[in-house]
Amino acid sequence: MSFRTTLISLFAFACVLVLAACSPASASEVQPLVIYSGRSENLVAPIIEQFEETSGIPVEVRYGSTPELAATLLEEGQNSPADVFFAQDPGGLGAVEELLAPLPEELLSPVSKRFRDPESRWVGISGRARVIVYNTDKLSEADLPTDLEGFTDPQWKGRLGWAPTNASFQTMVTAMRVTWGEEKTREWLEGIIANEPAVFDGNSPIVAAVGAGEIDAGFVNHYYLFRFLQEEGESFAARNYFLPGGGPSSLVMVAGAGILESSDNQAAAQKFIDFMLSPVAQQYFATQTFEYPVIEGVVTHRELPPLETLNAADIDLASLSDLQGTVSLLQEVGALP
């Protein structure tokens, strides 16, 4: 090999080394962000994938119910592989609050204080209201009670649907316990049970059953109806009723996220939450999942009443952490096995 050829070869080799050093790390070299998601895959997978594409941070998601994942995190403790807990409701976040790291103020500041933890351990990502979904062929709003207590009337026997295993329903019952106390909440549950409600495993089947006329009304989150209207059109025979009575009857809660204190991927976890609170992600929640944004300046669905027009319950969302107490009560009255 000539001296000139040797120099060219050495120069080419040096260029390869420099390019390798300057190139961004491949996805396989970046530590994956591990998310435990109590939010359904069909609701949040698209926006999580958008974060992955935008940030270049690979994401691994474990999906499950919020209570199940909260229990898993408590069992795993400091050994959990999770970096972020993305929960369906504040009760699940409150249940694991001792495992969460304080979030920096710059992450929290865009969100109203009513939608974040006073101790800065979690922040709301999107809002949802508890409503009554009712069949429009059988009922009008004038036929419905102004608060939850009215549904214990015997006239509702065999006409209602509920989902006692659902995390949002359990959070509503927790709000009852906080506001009404244990005894009145027990009486309400026993009154509903006496009316023999149809039991479902989630909100979507309740809305479907109401629209089909199988039941007259059910206890759900507001946004499920809009997905049916989008798919089946305005003729779908169900609509939401926002109970005007206040208290736990008019609960507005949030899906939210917190970062595990044990995570060794804090920077990526903060980037994830920052992205979820960005106008892009907030508009996704407003237009694709029909939820309330938690930051200003985001357009919501035309049929969704503005939050400020609701007689929303004045309840500290951080007080809704006693999920186990609620589950125990539901078991005692026979709503859960």
C-alpha positions as CSV (number, residue, x, y, z in Angstrom):
1,M,0.0,0.0,0.0
2,S,1.4,3.4,-1.0
3,F,1.9,6.2,1.5
4,R,-0.8,8.3,-0.3
5,T,-3.3,5.4,0.0
6,T,-2.5,4.9,3.6
7,L,-3.1,8.6,4.4
8,I,-6.5,8.5,2.6
9,S,-7.5,5.4,4.5
10,L,-6.5,7.0,7.9
11,F,-8.4,10.1,7.0
12,A,-11.5,8.2,6.1
13,F,-11.3,6.2,9.3
14,A,-11.0,9.5,11.3
15,C,-14.1,10.9,9.6
16,V,-16.1,7.8,10.5
17,L,-15.0,8.3,14.2
18,V,-16.0,12.0,14.2
19,L,-19.3,11.4,12.6
20,A,-20.1,8.6,15.0
21,A,-19.2,10.9,17.9
22,C,-21.3,13.8,16.6
23,S,-24.4,11.8,15.5
24,P,-27.4,11.7,17.9
25,A,-27.8,8.4,19.8
26,S,-30.0,5.9,18.2
27,A,-33.3,4.9,19.9
28,S,-31.7,1.7,21.0
29,E,-29.0,3.7,22.9
30,V,-31.5,6.0,24.7
31,Q,-32.9,4.7,27.9
32,P,-36.7,3.9,27.4
33,L,-39.2,5.8,29.4
34,V,-41.4,3.4,31.3
35,I,-45.0,4.5,31.8
36,Y,-47.7,2.8,33.9
37,S,-50.9,3.9,32.3
38,G,-54.3,3.6,33.9
39,R,-55.7,5.3,30.9
40,S,-57.0,3.0,28.1
41,E,-54.6,2.3,25.3
42,N,-57.2,3.4,22.6
43,L,-57.4,6.8,24.3
44,V,-53.8,7.7,24.9
45,A,-51.6,5.5,22.7
46,P,-51.7,8.0,19.7
47,I,-50.5,11.0,21.8
48,I,-47.8,8.9,23.6
49,E,-46.6,7.8,20.1
50,Q,-46.5,11.4,19.1
51,F,-44.3,12.2,22.1
52,E,-42.0,9.4,21.2
53,E,-41.6,10.6,17.6
54,T,-41.2,14.2,18.6
55,S,-38.7,13.7,21.5
56,G,-36.8,10.7,20.1
57,I,-37.3,9.0,23.5
58,P,-38.4,5.4,23.3
59,V,-41.4,4.6,25.4
60,E,-42.6,1.4,27.0
61,V,-46.2,1.4,28.3
62,R,-47.8,-1.0,30.7
63,Y,-51.6,-0.6,30.5
64,G,-54.0,-1.6,33.2
65,S,-56.7,-0.2,35.5
66,T,-55.7,2.7,37.7
67,P,-56.4,0.8,41.0
68,E,-54.5,-2.3,39.7
69,L,-51.5,-0.2,38.7
70,A,-51.5,1.8,42.0
71,A,-51.5,-1.5,43.9
72,T,-48.6,-2.8,41.8
73,L,-46.6,0.4,42.4
74,L,-47.2,0.1,46.1
75,E,-46.0,-3.5,46.0
76,E,-43.0,-2.7,43.9
77,G,-42.0,0.3,46.0
78,Q,-38.5,1.7,45.3
79,N,-37.8,-1.3,43.0
80,S,-40.5,-0.4,40.5
81,P,-39.3,-0.1,36.8
82,A,-41.9,2.7,36.2
83,D,-40.8,6.3,35.6
84,V,-44.3,7.8,35.2
85,F,-47.7,6.9,36.6
86,F,-50.4,8.2,34.2
87,A,-53.6,7.6,36.1
88,Q,-57.3,7.9,35.2
89,D,-58.1,9.8,38.3
90,P,-56.6,11.7,41.3
91,G,-57.6,8.9,43.7
92,G,-55.0,6.6,42.1
93,L,-52.3,9.2,42.2
94,G,-53.1,10.0,45.8
95,A,-52.9,6.4,46.7
96,V,-49.2,6.3,45.6
97,E,-48.3,9.9,46.5
98,E,-45.5,8.8,48.9
99,L,-43.7,7.2,45.9
100,L,-43.9,10.3,43.7
101,A,-41.3,13.0,43.3
102,P,-42.1,16.8,43.6
103,L,-42.6,18.3,40.2
104,P,-40.8,21.5,39.3
105,E,-42.9,24.7,39.3
106,E,-42.3,25.4,35.6
107,L,-44.2,22.1,34.8
108,L,-47.1,22.9,37.2
109,S,-47.6,26.7,36.6
110,P,-49.7,26.4,33.4
111,V,-52.3,24.3,35.2
112,S,-55.0,25.7,37.6
113,K,-54.3,24.8,41.2
114,R,-57.7,23.0,41.4
115,F,-56.3,20.5,39.0
116,R,-53.0,19.7,40.7
117,D,-51.7,18.3,43.9
118,P,-51.1,20.9,46.7
119,E,-47.8,19.1,47.5
120,S,-46.8,19.2,43.8
121,R,-46.5,15.4,43.5
122,W,-48.9,15.1,40.5
123,V,-50.5,17.3,37.9
124,G,-53.8,17.0,36.0
125,I,-53.5,16.3,32.2
126,S,-57.1,16.4,31.1
127,G,-60.5,17.0,32.8
128,R,-63.7,15.0,32.9
129,A,-67.1,15.5,34.5
130,R,-69.3,12.9,36.0
131,V,-72.7,13.0,34.3
132,I,-75.9,11.0,33.8
133,V,-76.2,9.6,30.3
134,Y,-79.9,9.2,29.5
135,N,-82.0,7.8,26.7
136,T,-83.7,10.7,24.7
137,D,-86.6,8.5,23.5
138,K,-87.7,7.8,27.0
139,L,-86.5,10.8,29.1
140,S,-85.9,14.6,29.0
141,E,-83.7,16.5,31.4
142,A,-86.9,17.6,33.2
143,D,-87.5,13.9,34.1
144,L,-84.1,13.6,35.8
145,P,-83.2,14.4,39.5
146,T,-81.0,17.4,40.2
147,D,-78.6,15.3,42.2
148,L,-77.5,11.7,42.7
149,E,-79.7,11.2,45.8
150,G,-82.8,11.3,43.5
151,F,-81.8,8.0,41.8
152,T,-82.5,6.0,45.0
153,D,-86.2,6.7,44.4
154,P,-88.0,3.4,43.7
155,Q,-89.2,4.8,40.4
156,W,-85.7,4.1,39.0
157,K,-85.9,0.4,39.8
158,G,-84.6,-1.7,36.8
159,R,-83.8,1.4,34.8
160,L,-80.2,2.3,35.7
161,G,-76.7,1.2,34.9
162,W,-73.5,1.5,36.8
163,A,-69.9,0.2,36.8
164,P,-68.7,-0.4,40.4
165,T,-65.3,-1.7,39.2
166,N,-64.6,1.4,37.2
167,A,-61.9,3.8,38.7
168,S,-63.9,7.0,37.9
169,F,-67.0,5.6,39.6
170,Q,-65.0,4.6,42.6
171,T,-63.5,8.2,42.7
172,M,-67.1,9.5,42.6
173,V,-68.0,7.3,45.6
174,T,-64.8,8.5,47.4
175,A,-66.0,12.1,46.8
176,M,-69.3,11.1,48.4
177,R,-67.5,9.8,51.4
178,V,-65.4,13.0,51.7
179,T,-68.5,15.2,51.3
180,W,-71.4,13.2,52.8
181,G,-69.6,11.0,55.2
182,E,-69.6,7.2,55.4
183,E,-73.2,6.6,56.6
184,K,-74.9,8.7,53.9
185,T,-72.7,7.2,51.2
186,R,-73.6,3.7,52.4
187,E,-77.3,4.6,52.3
188,W,-77.0,5.9,48.8
189,L,-75.2,2.7,47.6
190,E,-77.8,0.5,49.3
191,G,-80.6,2.6,47.7
192,I,-79.1,2.2,44.2
193,I,-78.6,-1.6,44.8
194,A,-82.3,-1.8,45.9
195,N,-83.2,-0.4,42.5
196,E,-81.4,-3.3,40.8
197,P,-79.1,-1.5,38.4
198,A,-77.6,-3.3,35.4
199,V,-73.9,-3.9,36.1
200,F,-71.3,-3.1,33.4
201,D,-67.5,-3.2,33.3
202,G,-67.0,0.3,32.2
203,N,-68.5,3.5,30.8
204,S,-68.7,2.6,27.1
205,P,-71.1,-0.3,27.6
206,I,-73.3,1.9,29.7
207,V,-73.6,4.5,27.0
208,A,-74.2,1.8,24.4
209,A,-77.0,0.3,26.5
210,V,-78.6,3.6,27.1
211,G,-78.5,4.5,23.4
212,A,-80.0,1.1,22.6
213,G,-82.8,1.6,25.1
214,E,-81.8,-1.3,27.2
215,I,-81.6,1.0,30.3
216,D,-82.9,4.5,30.7
217,A,-79.9,6.2,32.4
218,G,-76.4,5.5,33.8
219,F,-73.5,7.0,35.8
220,V,-70.6,7.8,33.5
221,N,-67.8,10.3,32.5
222,H,-69.0,12.9,30.0
223,Y,-66.7,12.2,27.1
224,Y,-67.8,8.6,26.2
225,L,-71.0,9.9,24.7
226,F,-69.1,12.1,22.1
227,R,-67.3,9.1,20.7
228,F,-70.7,7.4,20.0
229,L,-72.0,10.6,18.5
230,Q,-68.9,10.8,16.3
231,E,-69.4,7.2,15.1
232,E,-73.2,6.9,14.9
233,G,-74.3,10.5,14.3
234,E,-76.7,12.9,16.0
235,S,-79.5,10.3,15.8
236,F,-77.8,8.2,18.6
237,A,-80.5,8.2,21.3
238,A,-78.5,9.3,24.3
239,R,-77.3,12.6,25.7
240,N,-75.4,13.8,28.8
241,Y,-77.1,15.5,31.8
242,F,-74.7,17.5,34.0
243,L,-76.4,17.3,37.4
244,P,-76.9,20.9,38.7
245,G,-77.1,20.0,42.4
246,G,-73.4,20.5,43.3
247,G,-71.4,18.3,45.7
248,P,-70.3,14.9,44.5
249,S,-73.2,14.9,42.1
250,S,-71.3,17.5,40.0
251,L,-67.7,16.1,40.3
252,V,-65.1,17.4,37.9
253,M,-61.9,15.4,38.1
254,V,-58.7,14.9,36.1
255,A,-56.6,12.3,34.6
256,G,-53.1,13.1,35.8
257,A,-49.5,12.1,36.0
258,G,-46.7,11.9,38.5
259,I,-43.0,10.9,38.3
260,L,-41.8,8.1,40.5
261,E,-39.1,9.2,43.0
262,S,-37.2,6.0,42.3
263,S,-36.9,6.7,38.6
264,D,-33.4,7.2,37.2
265,N,-34.9,8.8,34.1
266,Q,-36.3,12.0,35.6
267,A,-35.4,14.3,32.7
268,A,-37.3,12.2,30.2
269,A,-40.2,11.8,32.6
270,Q,-40.4,15.6,32.9
271,K,-40.3,16.0,29.1
272,F,-43.2,13.6,28.9
273,I,-45.4,15.6,31.3
274,D,-44.3,18.9,29.7
275,F,-45.4,17.5,26.3
276,M,-48.8,16.3,27.7
277,L,-49.4,19.9,28.9
278,S,-48.4,21.4,25.6
279,P,-51.0,23.0,23.3
280,V,-50.6,20.2,20.8
281,A,-51.4,17.4,23.4
282,Q,-54.1,19.5,25.1
283,Q,-55.8,20.0,21.7
284,Y,-55.6,16.2,21.2
285,F,-57.5,15.6,24.4
286,A,-60.0,18.2,23.5
287,T,-60.8,17.1,20.0
288,Q,-59.9,13.3,20.0
289,T,-61.0,12.2,23.5
290,F,-63.5,15.1,24.1
291,E,-62.1,15.9,27.5
292,Y,-61.6,19.3,29.1
293,P,-58.1,20.8,28.6
294,V,-56.3,21.9,31.8
295,I,-54.5,24.9,30.2
296,E,-55.9,28.1,28.7
297,G,-56.5,28.7,25.0
298,V,-57.6,25.3,23.8
299,V,-60.8,24.9,21.8
300,T,-63.3,22.3,23.1
301,H,-66.1,20.4,21.4
302,R,-69.0,22.6,20.5
303,E,-71.5,20.6,22.6
304,L,-69.3,20.5,25.7
305,P,-70.5,23.1,28.2
306,P,-67.6,25.3,29.5
307,L,-66.3,24.3,32.9
308,E,-67.2,27.6,34.4
309,T,-70.8,27.0,33.6
310,L,-71.0,23.8,35.7
311,N,-71.9,23.8,39.3
312,A,-68.8,21.8,39.9
313,A,-68.2,20.3,43.3
314,D,-65.8,22.3,45.5
315,I,-63.7,19.3,46.5
316,D,-59.9,19.1,46.9
317,L,-59.0,16.4,44.4
318,A,-56.0,15.5,46.6
319,S,-58.5,14.4,49.3
320,L,-59.8,11.6,47.0
321,S,-56.9,9.2,47.7
322,D,-58.6,6.6,49.9
323,L,-59.4,4.2,47.2
324,Q,-59.1,1.2,49.5
325,G,-61.7,2.6,51.8
326,T,-64.1,3.0,48.9
327,V,-63.4,-0.5,47.6
328,S,-64.1,-1.9,51.1
329,L,-67.4,0.0,51.4
330,L,-68.5,-1.3,47.9
331,Q,-67.7,-4.8,49.0
332,E,-69.5,-4.4,52.3
333,V,-72.7,-3.3,50.6
334,G,-72.4,-6.0,47.9
335,A,-71.6,-3.8,44.9
336,L,-68.2,-5.6,44.6
337,P,-67.4,-9.2,45.4
